Amino acid sequence: MFGGPNFRVVRAAALLLGAAAAVAGCAAFTESGGEPAGTDGERPLVLTTFSVLGDMAANVAGDHLDVASIVPVGAEIHGYEPTAQDVVRAQGADLILDNGLGLEAWFTRFTDRTGTPSVTLSEGLATVPIAGTDDVNPHAWMSPEGAVHYVHAMAEAFAELDPAHAGDYARNADGYVDRIEEIGTRADDVLAGIPPEHRLLVTCEGAFSYLARDIGLEEAYLWPVNADADPTAQHVADVTRLVIERELPAVFCESTVSDAVQSQVAAESGARLAGPLYVDSLSEADGEVPTYLDLLAHDLEVIAEGLAGGAR
């Protein structure tokens, strides 16, 4: 297997850091629906478009803001249809944080209805294109470097919303950035056991371009970001052929999409369908990735274990 002792240290550290973050700042973060935990009518309410941003924002907010996610845990974000309850709650919010880069196709229509101020966290970020297109890949939070950009943007937005606690937001952001960067800097050790010929990440959606870039993997996928149509039979055949040629031990799929086509690729190529990987959503609180730090650590673990397998 891959550098087991090194990875176990990283995984344990990430889980401990995630738990510490939950104690320090995440108590105010809730999933979609209902009032944020601890709402007392005095703290400003910040909504995020999906749960990953919600957890990150709660770590920066600390005890000064209530944070909740619009899209429920486990739901697909690209084509989400906001409910009437979402609109009402957003009208009472002080700020909404969105990812941008075309991720939330529904967001402009939503804010037009609510009139709530919003901040796009990816503003000013160096982006990666979707392979073979001129479109931007929106999944920048999957890169630790991108996540750091998001965290600083949150601190700035919160300082403008609540200037009295600007210093606390900056300190919370700095501490959280340290945790993110610790996972990022150890990624090379985590992935050291993957043979060169297996350093190809084959997923359902092309959501891992930023992470693949950061950890030195090639990338292939069944459909690009937010595809409205199923992949063609020819494309599935091409991906299957690539998996066979590289003798990949594993292919992967994300938690919020169907893995039916990827299961077909695995069956025809002899690869194992590993995962799921998490991208657009955290898990429930008692699941595998209740925090963003857990998400990063989990995905690195699953990818490393899957691709480090011997030739078939």
C-alpha positions as CSV (number, residue, x, y, z in Angstrom):
1,M,0.0,0.0,0.0
2,F,0.9,3.7,0.0
3,G,3.2,5.1,2.7
4,G,0.9,3.8,5.4
5,P,2.5,5.4,8.5
6,N,2.7,8.8,6.9
7,F,-0.9,8.7,5.8
8,R,-2.2,7.5,9.1
9,V,-0.6,10.5,10.7
10,V,-2.1,12.9,8.2
11,R,-5.6,11.3,8.5
12,A,-5.5,11.3,12.3
13,A,-4.3,14.9,12.3
14,A,-7.0,15.9,9.9
15,L,-9.8,14.3,11.9
16,L,-8.5,15.8,15.1
17,L,-8.3,19.2,13.4
18,G,-11.8,18.8,12.0
19,A,-13.1,17.9,15.5
20,A,-11.4,20.9,17.0
21,A,-12.9,23.1,14.3
22,A,-16.3,21.8,15.0
23,V,-16.0,22.7,18.7
24,A,-14.4,26.1,18.0
25,G,-16.6,27.4,15.2
26,C,-19.1,25.1,13.6
27,A,-21.8,25.1,16.3
28,A,-23.6,27.8,14.4
29,F,-23.7,26.0,11.1
30,T,-26.8,24.1,10.2
31,E,-28.1,22.3,7.1
32,S,-30.9,23.7,5.0
33,G,-34.2,24.1,6.7
34,G,-35.2,25.6,10.0
35,E,-33.3,28.2,12.0
36,P,-29.6,28.0,12.5
37,A,-28.5,26.5,15.8
38,G,-28.2,29.0,18.5
39,T,-30.1,31.8,16.7
40,D,-31.0,34.4,19.3
41,G,-32.3,37.1,17.0
42,E,-29.2,39.2,17.6
43,R,-26.4,37.6,15.6
44,P,-26.3,38.3,11.9
45,L,-27.5,35.4,9.7
46,V,-25.2,34.3,6.8
47,L,-26.4,31.8,4.3
48,T,-24.1,29.8,2.0
49,T,-25.2,28.2,-1.2
50,F,-24.0,24.7,-0.1
51,S,-22.8,22.8,2.9
52,V,-19.0,22.8,2.2
53,L,-19.0,26.6,2.2
54,G,-21.2,26.5,5.2
55,D,-18.7,24.6,7.3
56,M,-15.8,26.8,6.1
57,A,-17.8,29.9,6.9
58,A,-18.7,28.7,10.4
59,N,-15.0,28.2,11.2
60,V,-14.3,31.8,10.2
61,A,-17.5,33.2,11.9
62,G,-16.9,31.7,15.3
63,D,-19.6,32.7,17.8
64,H,-20.4,36.0,16.1
65,L,-22.6,34.9,13.2
66,D,-25.2,32.2,12.5
67,V,-24.4,30.3,9.4
68,A,-26.6,28.0,7.4
69,S,-26.6,26.3,4.0
70,I,-29.3,26.8,1.4
71,V,-28.8,23.5,-0.5
72,P,-29.3,20.5,1.8
73,V,-26.6,18.0,2.6
74,G,-26.4,15.3,-0.1
75,A,-28.3,17.4,-2.8
76,E,-26.9,18.2,-6.2
77,I,-26.0,21.8,-6.3
78,H,-25.7,22.7,-10.0
79,G,-29.4,22.4,-10.9
80,Y,-30.8,22.9,-7.4
81,E,-34.3,24.5,-7.3
82,P,-34.7,26.8,-4.3
83,T,-37.9,26.3,-2.3
84,A,-40.3,29.0,-1.1
85,Q,-38.8,28.4,2.4
86,D,-35.3,29.1,1.0
87,V,-36.5,32.4,-0.4
88,V,-38.2,33.5,2.8
89,R,-35.2,32.6,4.9
90,A,-32.8,34.4,2.5
91,Q,-35.0,37.5,2.7
92,G,-34.2,37.6,6.4
93,A,-30.5,36.9,6.0
94,D,-27.8,39.6,6.2
95,L,-25.5,38.1,3.7
96,I,-25.3,35.1,1.2
97,L,-22.0,33.6,0.1
98,D,-21.9,31.8,-3.2
99,N,-19.1,30.0,-5.1
100,G,-19.6,31.6,-8.5
101,L,-17.8,30.4,-11.7
102,G,-21.1,29.1,-13.0
103,L,-21.5,26.5,-10.2
104,E,-24.9,27.7,-8.9
105,A,-26.9,28.1,-12.1
106,W,-29.9,29.2,-10.1
107,F,-28.2,31.8,-7.9
108,T,-28.8,35.1,-9.8
109,R,-32.5,34.3,-10.1
110,F,-32.6,33.5,-6.4
111,T,-31.0,36.8,-5.3
112,D,-33.1,38.8,-7.7
113,R,-36.1,37.5,-5.7
114,T,-34.6,38.0,-2.2
115,G,-32.7,41.2,-2.6
116,T,-30.1,40.0,-0.1
117,P,-26.5,41.2,-0.4
118,S,-24.1,38.5,-1.6
119,V,-20.4,37.9,-2.0
120,T,-18.9,35.6,-4.6
121,L,-16.0,33.8,-2.9
122,S,-14.1,32.8,-6.1
123,E,-13.7,36.4,-7.2
124,G,-10.1,37.1,-8.2
125,L,-9.1,33.4,-8.0
126,A,-6.8,31.9,-10.6
127,T,-9.1,29.4,-12.4
128,V,-8.6,26.1,-14.3
129,P,-10.5,25.5,-17.6
130,I,-12.7,22.4,-18.3
131,A,-10.5,20.3,-20.6
132,G,-11.3,20.8,-24.2
133,T,-13.5,23.9,-23.6
134,D,-13.3,27.6,-22.9
135,D,-15.5,27.2,-19.8
136,V,-14.1,27.6,-16.2
137,N,-14.1,24.7,-13.8
138,P,-16.0,26.0,-10.7
139,H,-14.7,23.4,-8.1
140,A,-11.9,25.6,-6.8
141,W,-12.5,24.7,-3.2
142,M,-11.1,21.2,-3.9
143,S,-7.7,22.8,-4.0
144,P,-6.2,23.7,-0.6
145,E,-4.8,26.8,-2.3
146,G,-8.2,27.7,-3.6
147,A,-9.8,27.0,-0.2
148,V,-7.4,29.5,1.4
149,H,-8.6,32.1,-1.1
150,Y,-12.2,31.4,0.0
151,V,-11.4,31.7,3.7
152,H,-9.7,35.1,3.3
153,A,-12.7,36.3,1.2
154,M,-15.0,35.1,4.0
155,A,-13.0,37.0,6.6
156,E,-13.2,40.2,4.6
157,A,-16.9,39.8,4.0
158,F,-17.6,39.2,7.6
159,A,-15.5,42.2,8.7
160,E,-17.5,44.4,6.4
161,L,-20.8,42.9,7.7
162,D,-19.7,43.1,11.4
163,P,-16.7,45.5,11.8
164,A,-16.7,45.2,15.6
165,H,-15.4,41.6,15.3
166,A,-13.1,42.1,12.3
167,G,-10.1,41.1,14.4
168,D,-11.7,37.8,15.5
169,Y,-12.7,36.9,11.9
170,A,-9.1,37.5,10.8
171,R,-7.7,35.4,13.6
172,N,-10.2,32.6,13.0
173,A,-9.4,32.6,9.3
174,D,-5.6,32.4,9.9
175,G,-6.0,29.5,12.3
176,Y,-8.3,27.7,9.8
177,V,-5.9,28.3,6.9
178,D,-3.2,26.6,8.9
179,R,-5.3,23.5,9.2
180,I,-6.1,23.5,5.5
181,E,-2.5,24.1,4.5
182,E,-1.3,21.3,6.8
183,I,-3.4,18.8,4.8
184,G,-2.2,20.3,1.5
185,T,1.5,20.2,2.3
186,R,1.3,16.5,3.3
187,A,-0.5,15.4,0.2
188,D,2.8,14.4,-1.5
189,D,3.5,11.9,1.3
190,V,-0.1,10.6,1.2
191,L,0.2,9.9,-2.6
192,A,3.8,8.7,-2.7
193,G,2.9,5.1,-3.1
194,I,1.0,5.5,-6.4
195,P,3.0,4.1,-9.3
196,P,3.6,6.6,-12.2
197,E,1.4,4.6,-14.6
198,H,-1.5,4.7,-12.2
199,R,-1.4,8.5,-11.6
200,L,-4.7,9.0,-13.5
201,L,-7.8,10.0,-11.7
202,V,-11.0,8.8,-13.5
203,T,-14.2,10.2,-12.1
204,C,-17.8,10.6,-13.1
205,E,-17.9,14.4,-13.2
206,G,-14.9,16.5,-14.1
207,A,-14.9,18.1,-10.6
208,F,-11.3,17.3,-9.6
209,S,-9.2,19.5,-11.9
210,Y,-7.9,21.7,-9.1
211,L,-7.1,18.8,-6.8
212,A,-5.5,16.7,-9.6
213,R,-3.3,19.7,-10.5
214,D,-2.2,20.2,-6.9
215,I,-1.4,16.5,-6.3
216,G,0.2,15.7,-9.6
217,L,-2.5,13.5,-11.2
218,E,-3.8,13.3,-14.7
219,E,-7.6,13.5,-15.0
220,A,-10.3,11.8,-17.1
221,Y,-14.0,11.8,-16.5
222,L,-17.3,10.6,-18.0
223,W,-18.9,14.1,-18.3
224,P,-17.7,17.6,-17.7
225,V,-19.0,19.9,-15.0
226,N,-22.8,20.1,-14.8
227,A,-23.5,18.0,-17.9
228,D,-27.1,18.0,-18.8
229,A,-26.9,14.8,-20.9
230,D,-25.5,11.3,-20.3
231,P,-22.0,10.6,-21.8
232,T,-22.1,9.2,-25.2
233,A,-21.4,5.5,-25.7
234,Q,-18.3,6.4,-27.6
235,H,-17.0,8.5,-24.8
236,V,-17.7,5.8,-22.2
237,A,-15.9,3.3,-24.5
238,D,-12.9,5.7,-24.7
239,V,-12.7,6.1,-21.0
240,T,-13.0,2.3,-20.5
241,R,-10.2,1.8,-23.0
242,L,-8.0,4.3,-21.2
243,V,-8.6,2.5,-17.9
244,I,-7.6,-0.8,-19.5
245,E,-4.5,0.6,-21.2
246,R,-3.2,2.1,-18.0
247,E,-4.3,-1.0,-15.9
248,L,-5.8,1.3,-13.4
249,P,-6.8,-0.5,-10.2
250,A,-9.7,1.9,-9.4
251,V,-12.1,4.4,-10.9
252,F,-14.2,6.8,-8.8
253,C,-17.6,8.6,-8.6
254,E,-18.9,11.5,-6.5
255,S,-21.5,11.2,-3.7
256,T,-24.1,13.5,-5.3
257,V,-24.4,11.8,-8.7
258,S,-25.3,8.4,-10.1
259,D,-22.5,5.9,-10.4
260,A,-24.3,3.6,-12.8
261,V,-22.2,4.5,-15.9
262,Q,-19.0,4.3,-13.9
263,S,-20.0,0.9,-12.6
264,Q,-20.2,-0.2,-16.2
265,V,-16.7,1.1,-16.8
266,A,-15.4,-0.7,-13.8
267,A,-17.1,-4.0,-14.8
268,E,-15.8,-3.8,-18.4
269,S,-12.2,-2.8,-17.5
270,G,-11.7,-4.9,-14.4
271,A,-11.1,-1.9,-12.2
272,R,-12.7,-1.4,-8.8
273,L,-15.3,1.3,-8.3
274,A,-13.9,3.1,-5.3
275,G,-15.4,5.8,-3.2
276,P,-17.5,7.7,-3.1
277,L,-15.6,10.9,-3.3
278,Y,-17.1,14.0,-1.9
279,V,-17.1,17.4,-3.7
280,D,-20.3,19.3,-3.7
281,S,-21.6,18.3,-0.3
282,L,-20.6,17.2,3.1
283,S,-22.1,14.1,4.7
284,E,-24.6,14.1,7.5
285,A,-23.0,14.9,10.9
286,D,-22.5,11.2,11.7
287,G,-21.2,10.4,8.2
288,E,-17.8,10.2,6.6
289,V,-17.1,13.9,5.9
290,P,-19.1,16.1,8.3
291,T,-16.5,18.9,7.8
292,Y,-14.5,20.3,4.9
293,L,-11.2,19.2,6.5
294,D,-12.7,15.7,6.7
295,L,-13.7,15.9,3.0
296,L,-10.1,16.7,1.9
297,A,-8.6,14.0,4.1
298,H,-11.2,11.4,3.0
299,D,-10.8,12.1,-0.7
300,L,-7.0,11.9,-0.5
301,E,-7.3,8.6,1.4
302,V,-9.7,7.0,-1.1
303,I,-7.7,8.2,-4.1
304,A,-4.4,7.0,-2.7
305,E,-5.8,3.6,-1.6
306,G,-7.5,3.1,-4.9
307,L,-4.7,4.1,-7.2
308,A,-1.9,2.4,-5.2
309,G,-3.2,-1.1,-5.9
310,G,-1.1,-3.4,-7.9
311,A,-1.5,-4.1,-11.7
312,R,-4.6,-6.2,-12.5
